[in-house]
Amino acid sequence: MDSISARRLADLAGDLRGDRPPRYAALAARVRLLVADGRVPLGARLPAERELATALGVSRATVTGAYARLREDGWASARQGAGTFAALPAGPHPGAWVPGPDDGAIDLAHAAPAAPPEVAAAFAAAAAELPRFLPGHGYHPAGLPDLRARIAERYTVRGLPTAPEEVLVTAGALHGVGLALAALLRPGRGLLVEQPTYPNALDAARALGARLLPTALDPEAPWEWLDTAEGALRTVRPPAAYLMPDFQNPTGVLLGAAGRERLAGAVARAGTTAVVDETLAELGLDALPPAPFAAFAPGTLSVGSLSKVFWGGLRIGWVRAGADVVQRLTALSARSTMSGPVVEQLAACMLLDGIEASLEGARERLRERRSALREALAERLPQWRVTEPAGGLVLWCRLPAPRSSAIVVEAERRGLRLAAGPLFGTGHALDDRLRLPYTQPVEVLRRAVAVLADADAAAAGGGQRDGVPGVDLVV
Ligand SMILES: Cc1ncc(COP(=O)(O)O)c(C=O)c1O
């Protein structure tokens, strides 16, 4: 059974001084957040009270009180003589970072757009097509041939000639990332990641026992990341790197052609295999990406998805790689899933046939929502610095003080779900950052920012004063 050290839990919990008193309740709220989003694994043994108290610099009574509160609320269980263990209460909490139930709360934790009308139309057309497939067995472990062909064609249009044999259809991008990492990593092997990055990829890598090598990516100085990544690749030579050159989630940074060339060279010299997550690549709002990274670094495993252009409920994604690698990944995937569903893949074919028109609509919607969110933030939270991404789905905000975890707790009390900054990193850093998606309709975003401003004031009023004076810039 996993256990979590006092040092690690103290790092993840962060600085409690800004939180609403009493301190034991603030600590319980932080731990609850960590269990709910999977950063503290279910069933993990929590540290001994005395050790955690020392690591946090609080009294032992504070930890005793926090553990008692967690047990009362179902977030921990105690076994006589064995310790206290992370648990989930009955209800909607997933214990992993996935969208919560549609229960009336506003969800700005996840960047998951509602389906546009063409999704329902594609399913109707797919149902009409289905009889053609019913006489067969229906199993296509690498994906429906028609869909593999269309995905390959889309890569070719985007500047990377691709054959259907170089495509494996997966149940969404995360499935693809999981397969790619599982093929490349063993316990203790290094994975270079951008910091911040996509939390579920970090989780997948941790589950494989990978050693994470974070490389800081600051959207205000993105070129510095290339130097850092080159240096890390040269000195550590990790077997794999998980990268998002196309509107990086969450910073929105887009790597240009020259940057791709440099990175491809560094990856090749280090003998590192890049797993490139292209989930957001089609969502250029002010600029379009150059050719896919694999056009620069041929050994790359590219992962894509229809979740963000169309709908997450489709569960259609893919991995593009050499035909031999695709064969290996297919075998790996078939072990747990056998094959994907036929109707969804037929619908995906229809959707890809009309992708240009769909993209026009999606980009238009997102531009409007991005402007509305930025304007609302400038009005209600002018001391926050907000990125201006050329694409993707999210703003990455820099707060005047490290209080994003405290804001998440306050916002949840007010019916607004958020994801705390540290979730996007490998440790306790990034509590001065908050990711805000602009996937919801404009009026929802405005309501959300009003709640957010309230939550921020409550978090800031908990005792901590803003530490960075004079930050009034909305960039
Ligand atoms: C960068 C990135 N990768 C992967 C995913 C997961 O996508 P899917 O729904 O296709 O599994 C997401 C969704 O939020 C994402 O932002």
The ligand as an ORCA input file, in Angstrom:
! r2SCAN-3c Opt
* xyz 0 1
  C      -3.382     18.344    -23.253
  C      -4.481     17.341    -23.113
  N      -4.226     16.058    -23.362
  C      -5.185     15.119    -23.248
  C      -6.452     15.450    -22.849
  C      -7.471     14.359    -22.725
  O      -8.233     14.315    -23.866
  P      -9.238     13.146    -24.182
  O     -10.581     13.585    -23.726
  O      -9.167     13.015    -25.671
  O      -8.747     11.926    -23.502
  C      -6.757     16.776    -22.568
  C      -8.098     17.124    -22.103
  O      -8.288     17.962    -21.266
  C      -5.752     17.748    -22.699
  O      -5.992     19.043    -22.433
*
